[in-house]
């Protein structure tokens, strides 16, 4: 019997039942209220659907057990930390239903809380600074702002963009018609840090000249509100085994100065995004020989105009520098560079550089446009033959460039670079000053393909310029260049590149992930099909399986996930659906039995009955039907519609 009516058997995963518990069960209502900040929607609906105290106690036990980061110890550290946070929220922040209490439970103790009280021009405010290392959907640094509107009532969470700097001014300012920039300046005169927090939750965003906020704050707050759902997907409803590190956070407000440059280049048939980040200074751990241990990272996020995360990654730089190298860095500064492949489209790019030793950071935001046929232009202060690797930052064709993201040169130097364009393309250096004719720059064939250029600057007048590349009506994004007099002794920085990529075709794998995140599984699996080197690990296999499932390739899903020695909840869902599509009923039954361990429901038992019937196992099917009927009777007795 191969009745496919049971193909909807996994609908319970995504469609919970809105069921009310009987009024007599106050202890369970109290427990739901207690865990409200951290319980996911599906968890809550599953709990409400349970019909007996025995089932509810088992659910409650699993709820805490799967969140235990160290199950080998007698104490559940997650539960203990949650109890502590709840106690602090009740004692200090008006309970877990208040804005401050809810944020404290979700994010933990801030590194720093600044109180603004008794300032004549301002209402009472608090800023909470966080350094996030545990929640990948949140930026690495956050500053939450709480205020008492018109100095009355309790503290409320301030949302930059929805609220503005004027909302932080004391009631006596209400009768004055202030522009946003005037209100911002008034707040900044009392506290520059508070004024910055009124622009964005992410430090460094917003325009301090006008007081204009940026839209990412609402998105970040939305991600914080969805943390229970994010954890739900990494907990027992969608994974087998406990997630790690679900509550710990680290925090910092040590913002330093830094420079970031983003340039779109070209790889082997795809566009590339090159990132160069130069911190104002570099701290580290002193070594016994006078050297320096550096632990830093570049965080890079690409978002679509609609706010969907297309790429998010961290590049670590863990270095042990000998004394000579350390002294060289002290004198010259250092540039951290990274490169990723990128699909076509318009993106918001967020870059954050973090020093993990000193917890210093700086961040920048920019918008880029990537089109497949656009000419590409990279520039630096030195060039050499490209290193034998395909993911070299600031490489184009056969040329590897050494860059300074400040793009400052002296007349004693040579501006050099590489171009991806047709031989008919034209490159010019255009002065920012009016009336100065553009200086053409000859292009020549470079080693290993592509075009290169070099322009000695001794005859170029000091000032601001733009490098402009035109190719048949198409234009590359212009690069700003600043030229200083020759007598200035500018020291060029050292460049630290990340280690070579590893795994299955790193560039192709990243592109496939980006296409999938952008809603194009067909192009994603086309790239996954072409992976030729390296063996994907468990995490990579799950990413690939999701794409193949979306592209209706169930046989590939089984090939990827069946060999995994330990399968999490998401893997069992994908495997079971793939087995259904292929009519492999033994694997369907195995998957359903595994999934039943996460919640024994009437719907799931009826699906199991259908699967057993497909195998001709009538006795097992009858047992599942009886269990389904029993659960349905309990639901009806509990008032479940």
C-alpha positions as CSV (number, residue, x, y, z in Angstrom):
1,X,0.0,0.0,0.0
2,X,1.6,3.3,-1.1
3,X,-1.0,5.8,-0.1
4,X,0.8,9.3,-0.2
5,X,-2.0,10.9,1.8
6,X,0.4,10.9,4.8
7,X,3.0,13.1,3.0
8,X,1.9,15.9,5.3
9,X,3.1,14.0,8.3
10,X,5.7,16.6,9.3
11,X,3.3,19.5,9.4
12,X,3.4,19.4,13.2
13,X,6.9,20.8,13.1
14,X,5.7,24.1,11.8
15,X,2.0,24.4,12.6
16,X,1.4,24.3,16.3
17,X,-2.1,24.3,18.0
18,X,-3.3,27.3,19.9
19,X,-4.7,25.5,22.9
20,X,-5.6,26.8,26.3
21,X,-4.8,24.9,29.5
22,X,-7.7,24.3,31.9
23,X,-8.0,27.0,34.6
24,X,-7.3,24.5,37.3
25,X,-3.7,23.9,36.2
26,X,-2.3,27.1,37.7
27,X,1.2,25.6,38.4
28,X,1.7,25.0,34.7
29,X,0.5,28.5,33.8
30,X,2.9,29.9,36.4
31,X,5.8,28.0,34.7
32,X,4.9,29.2,31.3
33,X,4.8,32.8,32.6
34,X,8.2,32.2,34.2
35,X,9.9,31.0,31.1
36,X,8.1,33.4,28.8
37,X,11.3,35.3,27.7
38,X,13.1,32.2,26.5
39,X,10.4,29.7,25.3
40,X,9.9,29.5,21.6
41,X,6.5,29.7,19.9
42,X,6.5,26.1,18.8
43,X,7.7,25.0,22.3
44,X,4.8,26.9,23.9
45,X,2.3,25.5,21.5
46,X,3.6,21.9,22.0
47,X,3.4,22.3,25.7
48,X,-0.2,23.6,25.6
49,X,-1.2,20.6,23.5
50,X,-0.1,18.2,26.2
51,X,-2.9,16.4,27.9
52,X,-1.5,15.0,31.1
53,X,0.7,16.2,34.0
54,X,3.0,13.3,33.3
55,X,3.6,14.6,29.7
56,X,4.1,18.2,31.0
57,X,6.6,17.1,33.6
58,X,8.5,15.2,30.9
59,X,8.4,18.2,28.6
60,X,9.6,20.5,31.4
61,X,12.5,18.2,32.1
62,X,13.6,18.1,28.4
63,X,13.1,21.9,28.1
64,X,15.9,22.4,30.6
65,X,17.9,19.3,29.8
66,X,18.5,20.2,26.1
67,X,19.6,23.7,27.1
68,X,22.2,22.4,29.5
69,X,25.6,23.4,28.0
70,X,27.5,20.9,30.1
71,X,25.3,17.8,30.6
72,X,28.2,15.9,32.1
73,X,28.0,18.1,35.3
74,X,25.3,17.7,38.0
75,X,24.2,21.3,37.7
76,X,22.3,22.7,34.7
77,X,24.3,25.9,34.1
78,X,21.7,27.4,31.7
79,X,18.9,26.9,34.2
80,X,21.0,28.3,37.1
81,X,22.0,31.4,35.0
82,X,18.4,31.9,33.9
83,X,17.2,31.8,37.5
84,X,19.9,34.3,38.5
85,X,18.9,36.7,35.6
86,X,15.3,36.4,36.5
87,X,16.0,37.2,40.1
88,X,18.0,40.3,39.2
89,X,15.3,41.4,36.7
90,X,12.7,41.2,39.5
91,X,14.8,42.9,42.1
92,X,16.3,45.7,39.9
93,X,14.5,46.1,36.7
94,X,10.7,45.9,37.3
95,X,10.4,42.2,36.4
96,X,10.8,40.1,33.3
97,X,7.8,41.8,31.6
98,X,9.5,45.2,31.6
99,X,11.8,46.2,28.8
100,X,14.9,46.2,30.9
101,X,14.0,43.0,32.6
102,X,13.3,41.2,29.4
103,X,16.6,42.4,27.8
104,X,18.5,41.4,31.0
105,X,17.1,37.8,30.8
106,X,17.8,37.5,27.1
107,X,21.3,39.1,26.9
108,X,22.6,38.9,30.4
109,X,24.6,41.4,32.4
110,X,26.0,44.3,30.4
111,X,29.7,45.1,30.5
112,X,28.8,48.6,31.5
113,X,25.7,50.5,32.5
114,X,25.7,54.3,32.3
115,X,23.1,56.2,34.2
116,X,22.0,59.7,33.2
117,X,20.1,61.2,36.1
118,X,19.8,64.8,37.2
119,X,20.9,66.3,34.0
120,X,18.8,69.5,33.5
121,X,18.3,69.1,29.7
122,X,17.7,65.4,29.6
123,X,15.1,62.9,30.8
124,X,16.5,60.0,32.9
125,X,18.3,57.5,30.7
126,X,20.4,54.4,30.9
127,X,22.7,52.8,28.3
128,X,23.7,49.1,28.4
129,X,26.8,48.1,26.4
130,X,27.2,44.6,25.2
131,X,29.8,42.6,23.3
132,X,28.0,39.7,21.7
133,X,29.9,36.6,20.9
134,X,27.2,33.9,21.2
135,X,24.3,35.0,19.0
136,X,25.3,34.9,15.3
137,X,22.3,36.9,14.1
138,X,23.2,39.9,16.3
139,X,26.0,42.4,15.6
140,X,29.2,41.9,17.7
141,X,28.6,45.2,19.6
142,X,25.4,46.7,20.9
143,X,24.4,49.7,23.0
144,X,20.8,49.5,24.3
145,X,19.2,52.8,25.4
146,X,16.4,53.0,28.0
147,X,14.7,56.2,28.9
148,X,11.7,57.5,30.9
149,X,9.5,59.4,28.4
150,X,8.9,62.9,29.7
151,X,10.5,61.8,33.0
152,X,7.3,59.9,34.0
153,X,6.6,56.2,34.4
154,X,9.1,53.4,34.0
155,X,12.0,52.9,31.7
156,X,11.2,52.1,28.1
157,X,13.5,50.7,25.4
158,X,14.5,53.5,22.9
159,X,14.4,52.5,19.2
160,X,16.6,54.8,17.1
161,X,14.6,55.8,14.0
162,X,11.2,55.4,15.8
163,X,12.4,57.7,18.5
164,X,14.8,60.5,18.0
165,X,17.2,62.7,20.0
166,X,14.3,65.0,20.9
167,X,12.7,62.2,22.9
168,X,15.7,62.3,25.3
169,X,15.2,66.0,26.1
170,X,13.5,67.1,29.3
171,X,9.8,68.1,29.2
172,X,10.7,71.9,29.3
173,X,12.1,71.5,25.7
174,X,8.7,70.2,24.4
175,X,7.5,73.8,23.6
176,X,10.5,74.5,21.4
177,X,10.5,73.5,17.7
178,X,13.8,71.8,17.3
179,X,15.1,70.0,14.2
180,X,16.6,66.6,14.5
181,X,20.1,68.0,14.2
182,X,19.4,70.7,16.8
183,X,18.0,68.1,19.2
184,X,21.0,65.9,18.6
185,X,23.5,68.7,19.3
186,X,21.7,69.5,22.5
187,X,21.9,65.9,23.7
188,X,25.6,65.7,22.6
189,X,26.5,68.8,24.6
190,X,25.4,66.9,27.7
191,X,26.7,63.5,26.7
192,X,28.3,62.5,23.3
193,X,27.9,58.8,24.2
194,X,24.2,59.2,24.8
195,X,23.8,61.1,21.6
196,X,25.5,58.3,19.7
197,X,23.2,55.8,21.3
198,X,20.2,57.7,20.1
199,X,21.4,57.2,16.4
200,X,21.8,53.5,16.4
201,X,22.0,50.4,18.6
202,X,25.2,49.5,16.6
203,X,28.1,51.8,17.7
204,X,29.4,54.0,14.9
205,X,26.2,54.0,12.7
206,X,24.1,57.0,12.0
207,X,25.2,60.5,11.0
208,X,26.4,62.6,13.9
209,X,26.3,65.8,11.8
210,X,22.6,65.7,11.2
211,X,21.4,63.4,14.0
212,X,19.9,61.0,11.5
213,X,19.5,57.4,12.7
214,X,19.8,54.3,10.6
215,X,17.3,51.6,9.9
216,X,19.3,48.6,11.2
217,X,18.4,49.3,14.8
218,X,14.8,48.1,14.3
219,X,16.1,45.0,12.6
220,X,18.6,44.3,15.5
221,X,15.8,44.7,18.1
222,X,13.7,42.3,16.0
223,X,16.5,39.8,16.1
224,X,16.7,40.1,19.9
225,X,13.0,39.6,20.1
226,X,13.4,36.5,18.0
227,X,16.2,35.0,20.1
228,X,13.8,32.4,21.7
229,X,12.9,31.3,18.2
230,X,16.6,31.2,17.2
231,X,17.4,29.1,20.2
232,X,14.3,27.0,19.5
233,X,15.9,26.0,16.2
234,X,19.0,25.0,18.1
235,X,17.2,23.3,20.9
236,X,15.3,20.0,21.2
237,X,12.5,20.9,18.8
238,X,14.9,21.1,15.9
239,X,18.2,19.5,17.0
240,X,19.2,16.3,18.8
241,X,21.4,17.1,21.7
242,X,22.0,20.2,23.7
243,X,23.1,23.5,22.1
244,X,26.1,25.1,23.5
245,X,26.6,28.5,25.0
246,X,23.1,29.8,24.7
247,X,23.2,32.5,27.3
248,X,26.7,33.7,27.9
249,X,27.7,37.1,26.4
250,X,30.7,39.4,26.6
251,X,30.5,43.1,26.4
252,X,32.7,46.1,25.5
253,X,32.4,49.8,24.8
254,X,36.1,50.3,23.9
255,X,35.6,51.8,20.5
256,X,38.7,53.0,18.8
257,X,39.4,54.8,15.5
258,X,39.9,52.8,12.4
259,X,39.7,52.9,8.6
260,X,37.8,50.4,6.4
261,X,37.9,50.1,2.6
262,X,35.5,47.9,0.6
263,X,36.3,47.2,-3.1
264,X,34.5,44.9,-5.5
265,X,36.9,42.8,-7.7
266,X,36.7,39.8,-9.9
267,X,37.5,36.1,-9.3
268,X,37.4,33.1,-11.5
269,X,33.9,33.7,-13.1
270,X,32.5,35.5,-10.1
271,X,32.7,38.9,-8.3
272,X,34.7,39.3,-5.1
273,X,34.4,41.7,-2.2
274,X,37.8,42.8,-0.8
275,X,37.9,44.3,2.8
276,X,40.9,46.2,4.3
277,X,40.7,47.3,7.9
278,X,43.3,49.5,9.6
279,X,43.0,50.0,13.4
280,X,44.4,53.2,14.9
281,X,46.6,51.0,17.1
282,X,47.2,47.4,17.9
283,X,47.3,46.0,21.4
284,X,48.2,42.4,22.4
285,X,49.8,40.2,25.0
286,X,53.5,40.8,25.6
287,X,55.6,37.7,25.1
288,X,58.7,36.8,27.0
289,X,61.0,37.5,24.1
290,X,59.6,41.0,23.6
291,X,57.2,40.0,20.9
292,X,53.4,40.3,20.7
293,X,50.5,37.8,20.7
294,X,47.6,39.2,18.6
295,X,44.1,37.8,18.6
296,X,41.8,39.8,16.3
297,X,39.0,39.2,13.9
298,X,37.1,40.8,11.0
299,X,33.3,40.3,11.2
300,X,31.6,40.8,7.8
301,X,27.8,40.8,7.1
302,X,26.0,41.3,3.8
303,X,22.3,42.1,3.9
304,X,19.8,42.5,1.1
305,X,17.8,45.8,0.9
306,X,15.0,43.9,2.5
307,X,17.2,43.0,5.5
308,X,17.8,39.3,4.7
309,X,21.3,38.1,5.7
310,X,23.1,36.9,2.6
311,X,26.4,36.3,4.2
312,X,27.8,36.5,7.7
313,X,31.3,35.3,8.6
314,X,34.2,35.9,10.9
315,X,37.9,35.8,9.9
316,X,40.2,35.2,12.8
317,X,43.8,36.5,13.0
318,X,45.7,34.7,15.7
319,X,49.4,35.7,15.4
320,X,52.5,35.4,17.5
321,X,54.9,38.2,16.4
322,X,58.5,38.2,17.2
323,X,60.2,41.3,18.6
324,X,61.4,42.6,15.3
325,X,58.0,42.3,13.7
326,X,56.3,43.8,16.7
327,X,58.5,46.9,16.5
328,X,57.8,47.2,12.8
329,X,54.1,47.1,13.4
330,X,54.4,49.8,16.2
331,X,56.1,52.1,13.7
332,X,54.0,51.4,10.6
333,X,50.5,50.2,11.8
334,X,48.9,47.1,10.2
335,X,46.1,46.4,7.7
336,X,43.9,43.3,8.1
337,X,42.6,42.1,4.8
338,X,39.9,39.6,3.7
339,X,38.2,38.5,0.5
340,X,34.9,36.7,-0.1
341,X,33.1,35.8,-3.3
342,X,29.8,37.6,-3.7
343,X,26.7,37.1,-5.9
344,X,25.2,39.9,-7.9
345,X,22.8,42.4,-6.2
346,X,22.6,45.4,-4.0
347,X,23.9,44.9,-0.4
348,X,24.4,46.7,2.8
349,X,27.8,45.7,4.2
350,X,28.7,45.8,7.9
351,X,32.3,45.4,8.9
352,X,33.6,45.2,12.5
353,X,37.2,44.7,13.5
354,X,37.7,43.3,17.0
355,X,40.8,43.0,19.2
356,X,40.0,40.0,21.4
357,X,42.9,40.8,23.8
358,X,41.9,44.4,24.6
359,X,38.2,44.2,23.5
360,X,38.7,47.3,21.4
361,X,36.8,47.6,18.1
362,X,35.6,49.8,15.3
363,X,32.9,49.2,12.8
364,X,31.7,50.7,9.5
365,X,28.7,50.3,7.2
366,X,28.5,50.8,3.4
367,X,26.3,50.0,0.4
368,X,27.6,48.2,-2.6
369,X,26.2,47.2,-6.0
370,X,27.5,44.1,-7.7
371,X,26.9,43.5,-11.4
372,X,28.4,40.7,-13.4
373,X,29.6,42.7,-16.4
374,X,30.9,45.8,-14.6
375,X,34.6,46.6,-15.0
376,X,36.7,46.1,-11.8
377,X,39.4,48.4,-10.4
378,X,41.8,47.7,-7.5
379,X,44.6,50.1,-6.5
380,X,47.4,50.0,-3.9
381,X,51.0,51.2,-3.3
382,X,52.8,48.1,-4.4
383,X,52.2,45.2,-6.8
384,X,53.7,41.7,-7.2
385,X,52.9,38.5,-9.0
386,X,49.8,36.9,-7.5
387,X,50.2,34.3,-4.8
388,X,49.2,30.7,-5.9
389,X,45.8,30.7,-4.3
390,X,42.4,31.7,-5.7
391,X,41.1,33.6,-2.6
392,X,43.9,36.2,-2.2
393,X,42.6,39.5,-1.0
394,X,43.2,42.4,-3.3
395,X,44.3,40.3,-6.2
396,X,43.1,40.7,-9.8
397,X,44.2,38.6,-12.7
398,X,47.8,37.7,-12.0
399,X,48.5,40.8,-9.9
400,X,48.6,40.9,-6.1
401,X,48.3,44.4,-4.6
402,X,49.5,45.8,-1.2
403,X,46.9,48.3,0.0
404,X,46.4,51.1,2.5
405,X,42.7,51.7,3.1
406,X,43.4,55.4,3.7
407,X,44.5,55.7,0.0
408,X,47.0,58.5,1.0
409,X,50.2,58.8,-1.1
410,X,53.0,61.3,-1.4
411,X,54.5,62.7,-4.6
412,X,57.5,60.4,-4.0
413,X,55.4,57.3,-4.5
414,X,53.8,55.4,-7.4
415,X,50.1,54.7,-7.6
416,X,49.7,51.1,-8.9
417,X,46.8,48.8,-9.5
418,X,45.0,46.2,-11.6
419,X,41.9,46.3,-13.9
420,X,39.4,43.8,-15.1
421,X,38.1,45.3,-18.3
422,X,38.5,45.2,-22.1
423,X,41.6,46.6,-23.8
424,X,39.6,49.6,-24.9
425,X,38.9,50.7,-21.3
426,X,40.1,54.1,-20.2
427,X,41.5,55.0,-16.7
428,X,41.8,58.6,-15.5
429,X,42.9,60.4,-12.4
430,X,40.3,63.2,-11.9
431,X,41.1,66.1,-9.5
432,X,38.4,67.2,-7.0
433,X,39.3,70.8,-7.8
434,X,37.2,72.5,-10.5
435,X,38.8,73.2,-13.8
436,X,41.6,70.7,-13.6
437,X,41.7,68.3,-16.6
438,X,41.7,64.6,-16.0
439,X,45.0,62.8,-16.2
440,X,44.9,59.7,-18.4
441,X,46.7,56.6,-17.1
442,X,48.0,54.0,-19.6
443,X,46.8,50.4,-19.1
444,X,49.1,47.5,-20.0
445,X,48.8,43.7,-20.1
446,X,49.6,42.2,-16.7
447,X,51.3,39.0,-15.7
448,X,48.8,36.1,-15.7
449,X,46.0,38.0,-17.4
450,X,44.2,41.3,-16.8
451,X,45.4,44.8,-17.1
452,X,47.7,46.8,-14.8
453,X,48.8,50.4,-14.3
454,X,51.4,52.4,-12.5
455,X,51.5,56.2,-12.2
456,X,54.5,58.0,-10.6
457,X,53.0,60.9,-8.6
458,X,56.0,63.2,-8.6
459,X,54.4,65.5,-11.2
460,X,50.9,65.3,-9.8
461,X,49.9,68.3,-7.6
462,X,48.9,67.6,-4.0
463,X,45.1,67.3,-3.4
464,X,42.1,65.0,-3.6
465,X,41.5,62.9,-6.7
466,X,39.3,60.1,-8.0
467,X,40.4,57.1,-10.0
468,X,37.8,56.5,-12.7
469,X,37.5,53.5,-15.0
470,X,35.3,53.5,-18.0
471,X,34.7,50.5,-20.3
472,X,32.2,50.9,-23.2
473,X,29.8,53.0,-21.2
474,X,30.2,50.9,-18.0
475,X,31.9,52.5,-15.0
476,X,33.7,50.9,-12.1
477,X,33.1,52.4,-8.6
478,X,35.6,55.3,-8.4
479,X,38.4,55.1,-5.9
480,X,39.3,58.2,-3.8
481,X,43.0,59.1,-3.7
482,X,44.7,61.7,-1.6
483,X,48.1,63.0,-2.7
484,X,50.4,64.8,-0.2
485,X,53.6,66.8,-0.9
486,X,56.8,64.8,-1.4
487,X,58.6,66.1,1.6
488,X,56.1,64.4,3.9
489,X,57.4,61.1,5.2
490,X,54.3,58.8,5.2
491,X,55.0,55.3,6.4
492,X,53.1,52.6,4.7
493,X,51.4,49.9,6.9
494,X,52.1,46.2,7.0
495,X,49.4,43.9,5.6
496,X,48.2,40.8,7.4
497,X,46.3,38.3,5.1
498,X,44.2,35.5,6.5
499,X,45.4,31.9,6.1
500,X,44.4,30.0,2.9
501,X,40.9,28.8,2.7
502,X,40.1,25.1,3.4
503,X,37.2,22.7,2.8
504,X,35.3,21.9,-0.3
505,X,36.0,24.6,-2.9
506,X,35.6,27.5,-0.4
507,X,34.7,30.2,-3.0
508,X,32.1,28.0,-4.7
509,X,30.6,26.9,-1.4
510,X,30.2,30.5,-0.1
511,X,28.6,31.5,-3.4
512,X,26.1,28.6,-3.1
513,X,25.3,29.6,0.4
514,X,24.7,33.2,-0.7
515,X,22.4,32.1,-3.5
516,X,20.4,29.9,-1.1
517,X,20.1,32.7,1.5
518,X,18.9,35.0,-1.3
519,X,16.1,32.6,-2.2
520,X,17.6,30.9,-5.2
521,X,18.1,27.2,-4.3
522,X,18.4,26.2,-8.0
523,X,21.6,28.2,-8.5
524,X,22.8,27.1,-5.0
525,X,22.6,23.4,-5.8
526,X,24.1,23.9,-9.3
527,X,27.2,25.2,-7.5
528,X,27.1,22.5,-4.8
529,X,27.0,19.9,-7.7
530,X,30.3,21.2,-8.9
531,X,32.3,21.0,-5.6
532,X,35.4,19.0,-6.5
533,X,37.8,19.2,-3.6
534,X,37.6,18.5,0.1
535,X,35.1,16.5,2.2
536,X,32.3,18.6,3.7
537,X,31.8,18.4,7.4
538,X,28.6,17.9,9.3
539,X,27.7,21.6,9.3
540,X,28.4,21.9,5.6
541,X,26.4,18.8,4.8
542,X,23.4,20.2,6.6
543,X,23.7,23.5,4.7
544,X,23.9,21.6,1.4
545,X,21.0,19.3,2.4
546,X,18.7,22.3,3.0
547,X,19.4,23.6,-0.4
548,X,18.9,20.2,-2.1
549,X,15.6,19.8,-0.2
550,X,14.4,23.2,-1.4
551,X,15.4,22.2,-5.0
552,X,13.4,18.9,-4.8
553,X,16.5,16.7,-4.8
554,X,15.7,14.1,-2.1
555,X,18.2,11.5,-3.2
556,X,21.0,14.0,-2.6
557,X,19.6,14.8,0.8
558,X,19.9,11.2,1.8
559,X,23.4,10.9,0.4
560,X,24.6,13.9,2.4
561,X,22.9,13.2,5.8
562,X,22.6,9.4,6.1
563,X,26.3,8.9,6.8
564,X,26.4,11.4,9.7
565,X,27.1,9.4,12.9
566,X,25.1,11.9,15.0
567,X,22.1,13.5,13.5
568,X,20.4,16.5,15.0
569,X,16.7,17.3,14.8
570,X,17.0,19.3,11.6
571,X,18.8,16.5,9.9
572,X,16.1,14.0,10.9
573,X,13.4,16.3,9.5
574,X,15.2,16.6,6.2
575,X,16.0,12.9,6.0
576,X,12.4,11.8,6.8
577,X,10.9,14.2,4.2
578,X,13.5,12.9,1.6
579,X,12.6,9.3,2.4
580,X,8.9,10.1,2.0
581,X,9.5,11.6,-1.5
582,X,11.5,8.5,-2.5
583,X,9.1,5.9,-1.0
584,X,11.8,4.4,1.3
585,X,9.4,3.5,4.1
586,X,12.0,1.8,6.4
587,X,13.8,5.2,6.6
588,X,10.5,7.0,7.0
589,X,9.7,4.9,10.0
590,X,13.2,5.4,11.5
591,X,12.9,9.1,11.1
592,X,9.4,9.4,12.5
593,X,10.4,7.3,15.6
594,X,13.4,9.6,16.1
595,X,11.1,12.7,15.8
596,X,8.6,11.2,18.1
597,X,11.2,11.4,20.8
598,X,10.8,15.2,20.7
599,X,7.0,15.1,21.2
600,X,4.5,12.3,21.1
601,X,1.5,13.8,19.3
602,X,-1.6,12.4,17.7
603,X,-0.6,13.8,14.3
604,X,2.8,12.1,14.4
605,X,1.3,8.7,15.5
606,X,-1.2,8.8,12.6
607,X,1.7,9.5,10.2
608,X,3.6,6.5,11.7
609,X,0.5,4.4,11.2
610,X,0.4,5.3,7.5
611,X,4.1,4.5,7.2
612,X,3.8,1.1,8.8
613,X,0.8,0.3,6.5
614,X,3.0,1.2,3.6
615,X,5.3,-1.6,4.8
616,X,2.4,-4.0,5.4
617,X,3.0,-3.9,9.2
618,X,-0.7,-3.8,10.2
619,X,-0.1,-4.6,13.9
620,X,2.3,-1.7,14.3
621,X,0.0,0.6,12.4
622,X,-2.9,-0.4,14.6
623,X,-0.9,0.4,17.8
624,X,0.0,3.8,16.4
625,X,-3.6,4.5,15.6
626,X,-4.7,3.6,19.1
627,X,-2.0,5.9,20.5
628,X,-3.2,8.7,18.3
629,X,-6.8,8.1,19.4
630,X,-5.7,8.1,23.0
631,X,-3.9,11.4,22.6
632,X,-6.9,12.9,20.8
633,X,-9.2,11.9,23.7
634,X,-6.9,13.6,26.1
635,X,-6.8,16.7,24.0
636,X,-10.6,16.8,23.9
637,X,-10.8,16.3,27.7
638,X,-8.4,19.2,28.1
639,X,-10.5,21.4,26.0
640,X,-8.3,21.2,22.9
641,X,-10.3,22.2,19.8
